[in-house]
């Protein structure tokens, strides 16, 4: 950041500020917001900018961490819109939709969660960690549909991706970890301990493509808004 402040290309500094916002002490919300606000002033306010979409992702991370879940959903949707409009960032829109999906589950809006999860998994062009929220929404859908085995395998796929180093920024990791624990608790009431461990292990062996297909299969084909 010190080097980039002396350079004429402010977009590079904006990117550094976005990354820095994810590495600050998670509880220092004010500093995290300051970095993102400065990035916004430099390179974020123009509609359809990749930088703007990533700034919305950063804001979503803060809001998840500070339990402002409805605001996090709004920021995630803003991010998806900007990333799609940017063209080069379209493959990152799945990340934003996945975050919106897991936030919707947290506030008890399953239909919206499943719609956003389907959007995220249909993109399926970003890294595994960026889709964790969508997989968790799919596991929630499977559990609601009395398909605990499928839910367990989905959670196993998330655990497997994490075990090989696919992980989110700290705020998202904690938020999704809490969701994982809630889902696992629900599964423990329906499966034996040995059965659950076996299914988690089985799911952990899935490839990225297999995990995406399995989660899509657990989501409703259409939502209340009529989107296929």
NORKAPE-V963278 format. One record per helix or strand. SS is the DSSP state (2 for helix, 1 for strand). FROM is the first residue (numbers start at 1). LEN is the number of residues. If there is no record, write none. Layout:
# NORKAPE-V963278
[[SS;FROM;LEN] [SS;FROM;LEN]]
This chain:
# NORKAPE-V963278
[[2;2;4] [2;10;12] [2;29;15] [2;50;16] [2;69;18] [2;90;17] [2;110;14] [2;128;17] [2;148;16] [2;170;19] [2;193;12] [2;208;11]]
